[in-house]
Amino acid sequence: MKKILVVLTNVDKYATKDEPTGLWLSEATHFIEEFDHNDNVQIDLVSPLGGNVPLDPKSLGDSLDESTKAYYENEAFMNKLKNTLKPSDVNASDYDAIYFTGGHGTMWDFPDNAELQELSREIYEKGGVVSGVCHGVTALLNVKLSNGLLLIKDKTVSGFTNEEESLVQQTDYVPFLLEDALRERAGRYEKAAAFSSYVTTDGRLVTGQNPQSSKAVGESVKELLGL
């Protein structure tokens, strides 16, 4: 049995303006769907505070593709989003991989969360896979290994681009630009055209550029886990 920890935001509103945010739903569902029909995989949902995970309204409505719509209409799945675990509820030694979903809310509750950093470090150092997509990659910015070095130092990574942030008109409202932060910390930042699927895999570190990359991140993690 392989166990994967999927991490989601609790932030439901921008700190910089009166506008709702939260999980970009497809970034969870497209990843989870890669493993959903495998009886040898268990997926647990966790958030910094536990409990309810708000959904970014912009990720619903016309943005719902057929796959994500099926999850959105699945009562059991939605109940899981309302009752996520807290980091203190889980033991890193139980998990083979961790995956950080995105949505703008993550920029406030992921980067400096010591518990999430510790889970990432432990999973990575025991040979597991660490992954994230879009703004969820903010969780990896400050993860330090036991040797004191940043996890992403000298690694190839991707994440939401400055251009994409500008195109969704949020540049003035985010606490920092993820592309810039990754360029400062990582070995090499890579990207593709705006809103096209792009994933980097550097050893056991997998990062995706945007919501369109979530399925491909799942495929890469699945391959690394030998599934």
DORONU-534823 format. One record per residue: x negated, y negated, z of N, C-alpha, C in turn; residue in one letter. Coordinates in steps of 0.02 Angstrom, whole numbers. Layout:
REM DORONU-534823
      n.u      n.v      n.w     ca.u     ca.v     ca.w      c.u      c.v      c.w   pami
        X        Y        Z        X        Y        Z        X        Y        Z      A
...
This chain:
REM DORONU-534823
      n.u      n.v      n.w     ca.u     ca.v     ca.w      c.u      c.v      c.w   pami
      -42       60        0        0        0        0      -43      -63        0      M
      -33     -106      -49      -67     -171      -52      -20     -223      -22      K
      -48     -269       17       -8     -322       47      -34     -390       24      K
       13     -432        3       -3     -499      -22       34     -550       20      I
       -1     -602       40       28     -656       78       40     -716       32      L
      102     -736       24      121     -793      -18      135     -852       28      V
      100     -908       17      104     -966       61      144    -1022       27      V
      190    -1053       65      235    -1103       38      238    -1163       84      L
      256    -1220       57      258    -1283       96      321    -1289      138      T
      315    -1328      192      374    -1348      231      394    -1420      219      N
      355    -1457      180      366    -1529      171      423    -1541      121      V
      474    -1578      144      532    -1589      102      538    -1659       73      D
      489    -1701       89      494    -1771       67      425    -1801       60      K
      415    -1842       10      352    -1879        2      340    -1922       64      Y
      278    -1925       86      261    -1970      141      255    -2042      117      A
      252    -2051       51      237    -2116       22      297    -2150      -11      T
      353    -2114      -14      414    -2144      -43      474    -2101      -23      K
      532    -2129      -32      593    -2094      -12      617    -2050      -70      D
      584    -1994      -77      602    -1947     -131      589    -1876     -106      E
      635    -1830     -120      625    -1761      -97      571    -1725     -137      P
      540    -1677     -104      493    -1633     -137      500    -1564     -105      T
      452    -1522     -112      456    -1454      -85      422    -1405     -131      G
      439    -1342     -123      412    -1289     -166      437    -1297     -238      L
      391    -1291     -286      411    -1285     -356      428    -1212     -366      W
      492    -1196     -369      516    -1128     -360      483    -1076     -406      L
      474    -1093     -469      447    -1044     -516      375    -1024     -499      S
      340    -1067     -462      271    -1050     -443      269     -993     -393      E
      325     -984     -357      331     -925     -315      359     -866     -354      A
      413     -877     -390      448     -821     -422      409     -789     -478      T
      376     -828     -520      338     -799     -575      281     -756     -551      H
      250     -776     -495      197     -736     -465      225     -673     -434      F
      276     -681     -392      305     -624     -357      333     -572     -405      I
      361     -596     -461      391     -550     -510      340     -500     -537      E
      276     -519     -538      224     -474     -563      217     -412     -519      E
      240     -416     -457      231     -361     -409      296     -331     -385      F
      352     -362     -402      416     -345     -371      438     -273     -382      D
      418     -243     -437      443     -176     -453      391     -122     -438      H
      341     -141     -398      289      -93     -378      300      -75     -305      N
      318      -12     -293      333       10     -225      271       12     -181      D
      212        5     -211      150        7     -173      125      -63     -155      N
      168     -113     -164      150     -182     -148      202     -211     -100      V
      177     -242      -47      220     -279        0      201     -352       -2      Q
      250     -396      -11      238     -468      -11      272     -499       49      I
      233     -537       87      260     -574      144      255     -649      130      D
      304     -687      154      306     -759      143      288     -794      208      L
      244     -843      203      222     -881      262      220     -955      244      V
      231     -998      293      225    -1070      283      192    -1099      345      S
      163    -1159      340      126    -1187      397      165    -1189      462      P
      230    -1204      458      271    -1208      519      317    -1148      527      L
      320    -1104      478      368    -1050      478      438    -1078      463      G
      486    -1032      457      555    -1054      446      568    -1076      375      G
      608    -1128      367      634    -1147      302      583    -1178      255      N
      586    -1157      192      546    -1186      139      593    -1227       94      V
      585    -1293       91      627    -1334       48      607    -1325      -25      P
      656    -1333      -69      643    -1327     -140      644    -1396     -173      L
      595    -1409     -214      594    -1472     -252      654    -1471     -299      D
      699    -1520     -294      758    -1521     -337      740    -1521     -412      P
      682    -1550     -428      663    -1552     -499      645    -1484     -526      K
      633    -1435     -482      616    -1368     -506      678    -1326     -515      S
      737    -1355     -501      800    -1320     -508      838    -1347     -569      L
      900    -1333     -573      940    -1359     -629      915    -1335     -696      G
      905    -1383     -741      883    -1367     -809      813    -1337     -811      D
      776    -1345     -757      707    -1318     -755      706    -1243     -741      S
      763    -1215     -721      765    -1144     -704      765    -1101     -767      L
      712    -1062     -775      713    -1012     -829      753     -952     -805      D
      764     -905     -849      807     -848     -833      781     -808     -773      E
      715     -797     -771      685     -759     -717      694     -794     -649      S
      676     -858     -647      680     -895     -584      753     -903     -562      T
      798     -911     -610      869     -917     -594      894     -855     -559      K
      869     -796     -580      890     -734     -548      868     -732     -475      A
      808     -756     -461      785     -759     -391      826     -810     -352      Y
      840     -867     -383      877     -921     -350      947     -897     -330      Y
      975     -852     -370     1042     -827     -356     1041     -763     -315      E
      981     -741     -294      973     -681     -254      974     -700     -180      N
     1027     -681     -146     1037     -702      -77      981     -677      -31      E
      958     -616      -42      905     -588        0      840     -628       -7      A
      823     -645      -69      762     -684      -80      768     -753      -50      F
      824     -786      -59      833     -853      -33      832     -853       44      M
      857     -800       74      854     -795      147      782     -789      171      N
      741     -755      132      669     -750      149      637     -819      148      K
      657     -861       99      629     -929       96      651     -971      155      L
      707     -955      184      733     -992      242      704     -967      308      K
      670     -910      305      646     -878      366      575     -853      359      N
      531     -897      335      461     -877      324      425     -868      391      T
      371     -830      388      328     -819      446      285     -880      459      L
      259     -886      520      208     -936      537      140     -902      529      K
       87     -940      517       20     -910      513        2     -868      573      P
       25     -888      632       10     -850      693       47     -783      696      S
       95     -774      651      133     -711      649       98     -657      609      D
       45     -676      571       14     -628      526      -59     -617      544      V
      -84     -559      524     -153     -540      537     -188     -534      470      N
     -240     -574      459     -275     -574      395     -300     -505      375      A
     -317     -464      424     -345     -398      408     -294     -352      374      S
     -230     -371      377     -178     -330      346     -170     -344      272      D
     -202     -397      247     -186     -420      179     -244     -412      130      Y
     -225     -395       69     -274     -386       16     -281     -449      -27      D
     -233     -494      -22     -235     -555      -62     -191     -608      -29      A
     -208     -671      -42     -168     -728      -21     -157     -772      -82      I
      -97     -800      -88      -80     -841     -146      -44     -904     -121      Y
      -70     -962     -141      -42    -1026     -122        1    -1055     -178      F
       66    -1060     -166      111    -1091     -214      105    -1167     -209      T
      134    -1201     -259      127    -1273     -261      191    -1311     -247      G
      197    -1368     -280      246    -1418     -263      209    -1475     -229      G
      230    -1536     -239      193    -1593     -211      189    -1593     -135      H
      237    -1560     -102      236    -1558      -29      172    -1527       -2      G
      142    -1482      -39       81    -1448      -16       23    -1496       -4      T
       25    -1554      -37      -30    -1601      -30      -33    -1631       40      M
       21    -1623       77       22    -1648      146       13    -1594      198      W
       36    -1533      185       30    -1483      239      -18    -1425      224      D
      -52    -1425      167     -100    -1372      153     -174    -1390      166      F
     -199    -1447      143     -272    -1458      141     -307    -1454      209      P
     -275    -1476      262     -309    -1480      327     -281    -1431      378      D
     -246    -1380      354     -216    -1331      400     -268    -1278      419      N
     -292    -1281      480     -346    -1237      503     -325    -1164      501      A
     -262    -1150      516     -239    -1080      517     -239    -1050      446      E
     -217    -1089      398     -218    -1064      329     -290    -1056      304      L
     -334    -1101      324     -404    -1096      305     -434    -1032      334      Q
     -418    -1017      396     -445     -957      428     -419     -894      395      E
     -355     -893      378     -327     -835      342     -363     -825      276      L
     -373     -879      240     -408     -875      175     -478     -849      183      S
     -515     -876      232     -584     -855      244     -587     -781      261      R
     -545     -759      306     -547     -689      328     -529     -642      271      E
     -478     -658      233     -458     -615      177     -514     -612      125      I
     -544     -669      110     -597     -670       60     -658     -632       85      Y
     -678     -642      147     -739     -611      172     -732     -536      184      E
     -672     -511      186     -663     -439      192     -653     -405      124      K
     -663     -446       71     -659     -418        4     -594     -429      -31      G
     -551     -471       -3     -486     -484      -33     -487     -540      -85      G
     -430     -552     -114     -423     -602     -167     -391     -665     -138      V
     -418     -722     -155     -390     -787     -136     -367     -821     -200      V
     -305     -845     -201     -278     -874     -263     -231     -932     -248      S
     -220     -973     -298     -174    -1029     -291     -156    -1056     -360      G
     -104    -1096     -361      -83    -1125     -425      -62    -1197     -414      V
      -75    -1239     -465      -52    -1308     -466      -73    -1345     -403      C
      -28    -1380     -368      -46    -1416     -308      -62    -1369     -250      H
      -43    -1306     -255      -59    -1258     -203     -134    -1249     -194      G
     -172    -1264     -246     -245    -1258     -242     -274    -1307     -191      V
     -235    -1357     -170     -258    -1403     -118     -277    -1365      -54      T
     -246    -1307      -44     -261    -1267       16     -333    -1243       17      A
     -365    -1240      -41     -432    -1212      -46     -487    -1265      -41      L
     -467    -1328      -40     -517    -1382      -42     -565    -1380       17      L
     -540    -1363       76     -581    -1369      136     -594    -1302      171      N
     -581    -1247      137     -594    -1181      167     -669    -1170      169      V
     -694    -1156      229     -766    -1142      238     -776    -1069      255      K
     -828    -1040      227     -847     -971      242     -888     -969      306      L
     -904     -909      329     -941     -901      392    -1010     -933      388      S
    -1037     -939      326    -1103     -970      318    -1100    -1046      317      N
    -1040    -1074      326    -1032    -1146      329    -1020    -1179      262      G
    -1026    -1141      208    -1016    -1169      141     -942    -1166      121      L
     -921    -1214       81     -853    -1213       56     -841    -1152       12      L
     -783    -1122       18     -766    -1064      -23     -773    -1079      -97      L
     -752    -1139     -118     -751    -1155     -189     -818    -1184     -214      I
     -866    -1192     -169     -931    -1218     -191     -962    -1172     -243      K
     -985    -1201     -299    -1017    -1164     -353     -969    -1115     -388      D
     -903    -1126     -379     -854    -1083     -412     -820    -1122     -468      K
     -794    -1085     -516     -753    -1114     -569     -681    -1114     -547      T
     -649    -1172     -549     -580    -1178     -525     -538    -1220     -573      V
     -472    -1215     -563     -425    -1259     -598     -373    -1282     -549      S
     -329    -1326     -571     -276    -1354     -529     -243    -1411     -567      G
     -190    -1438     -541     -152    -1491     -574     -198    -1548     -595      F
     -193    -1568     -658     -240    -1617     -685     -218    -1689     -673      T
     -266    -1735     -679     -249    -1806     -673     -199    -1826     -726      N
     -207    -1800     -786     -161    -1816     -841      -91    -1792     -825      E
      -85    -1732     -798      -19    -1705     -781       14    -1747     -725      E
      -27    -1767     -677        0    -1809     -622       26    -1874     -650      E
       -9    -1902     -699       13    -1964     -731       77    -1953     -771      S
       81    -1896     -805      139    -1882     -847      203    -1873     -806      L
      195    -1847     -744      254    -1840     -701      264    -1902     -657      V
      222    -1953     -669      229    -2019     -638      223    -2017     -561      Q
      176    -1977     -537      166    -1972     -464       96    -1995     -443      Q
       56    -2020     -489      -13    -2039     -473      -17    -2087     -414      T
       29    -2134     -410       27    -2185     -358       55    -2161     -291      D
       82    -2099     -290      117    -2077     -230       85    -2016     -197      Y
       37    -1985     -229        3    -1928     -198      -55    -1954     -156      V
      -74    -1918     -103     -128    -1942      -59     -196    -1939      -92      P
     -204    -1899     -143     -266    -1895     -181     -250    -1860     -247      F
     -296    -1863     -294     -289    -1828     -357     -326    -1762     -352      L
     -290    -1707     -363     -320    -1641     -354     -379    -1628     -400      L
     -373    -1648     -463     -429    -1638     -509     -492    -1671     -482      E
     -487    -1732     -458     -545    -1767     -432     -574    -1731     -371      D
     -530    -1709     -326     -553    -1675     -265     -588    -1609     -282      A
     -561    -1573     -331     -593    -1510     -350     -660    -1523     -384      L
     -664    -1574     -425     -728    -1590     -457     -782    -1607     -405      R
     -761    -1639     -351     -809    -1658     -299     -836    -1598     -261      E
     -794    -1547     -253     -812    -1492     -209     -834    -1428     -245      R
     -809    -1416     -304     -820    -1351     -337     -881    -1354     -383      A
     -898    -1295     -408     -953    -1293     -456     -932    -1320     -523      G
     -873    -1299     -547     -850    -1323     -612     -774    -1322     -613      R
     -745    -1378     -634     -673    -1383     -642     -656    -1374     -716      Y
     -606    -1332     -730     -586    -1320     -799     -511    -1333     -806      E
     -491    -1354     -866     -421    -1366     -880     -407    -1356     -954      K
     -343    -1350     -969     -321    -1345    -1039     -274    -1404    -1052      A
     -240    -1402    -1109     -193    -1456    -1125     -139    -1460    -1071      A
     -112    -1519    -1062      -63    -1531    -1009       -4    -1482    -1015      A
       13    -1451     -959       70    -1407     -952       67    -1345     -997      F
        6    -1325    -1013       -3    -1259    -1044      -35    -1213     -993      S
      -21    -1149     -998      -46    -1101     -949     -122    -1096     -953      S
     -154    -1102     -894     -227    -1095     -892     -247    -1070     -823      Y
     -288    -1017     -822     -309     -985     -760     -384     -974     -762      V
     -417     -986     -706     -487     -968     -699     -493     -912     -648      T
     -536     -864     -663     -551     -810     -617     -626     -808     -607      T
     -647     -822     -545     -718     -822     -528     -728     -773     -471      D
     -747     -712     -488     -751     -660     -438     -682     -645     -410      G
     -673     -655     -345     -608     -642     -313     -570     -706     -298      R
     -587     -759     -335     -552     -823     -329     -515     -837     -394      L
     -449     -845     -389     -407     -856     -448     -368     -921     -439      V
     -372     -966     -487     -336    -1029     -483     -301    -1045     -549      T
     -240    -1071     -544     -202    -1090     -603     -188    -1164     -605      G
     -183    -1191     -665     -180    -1264     -675     -114    -1295     -656      Q
      -59    -1262     -669        7    -1294     -665       62    -1242     -658      N
      126    -1262     -653      179    -1211     -646      179    -1159     -702      P
      160    -1181     -761      160    -1135     -818      108    -1078     -811      Q
       64    -1085     -762        9    -1037     -752       24     -984     -699      S
       81     -989     -667       96     -946     -609       97     -872     -627      S
      129     -855     -683      131     -785     -704       61     -758     -718      K
       21     -798     -752      -47     -777     -770      -90     -769     -708      A
      -80     -810     -656     -115     -801     -593      -96     -734     -564      V
      -32     -718     -565       -9     -653     -540      -41     -596     -578      G
      -45     -602     -643      -76     -549     -684     -149     -540     -665      E
     -185     -595     -653     -256     -591     -635     -264     -559     -566      S
     -223     -580     -519     -226     -550     -452     -211     -475     -455      V
     -161     -458     -494     -142     -387     -501     -200     -346     -529      K
     -234     -374     -577     -292     -339     -606     -348     -331     -554      E
     -361     -382     -516     -414     -379     -465     -397     -329     -411      L
     -333     -320     -398     -312     -272     -346     -305     -201     -375      L
     -319     -193     -439     -316     -127     -470     -246      -99     -476      G
     -198     -144     -486     -128     -122     -491     -104     -117     -563      L
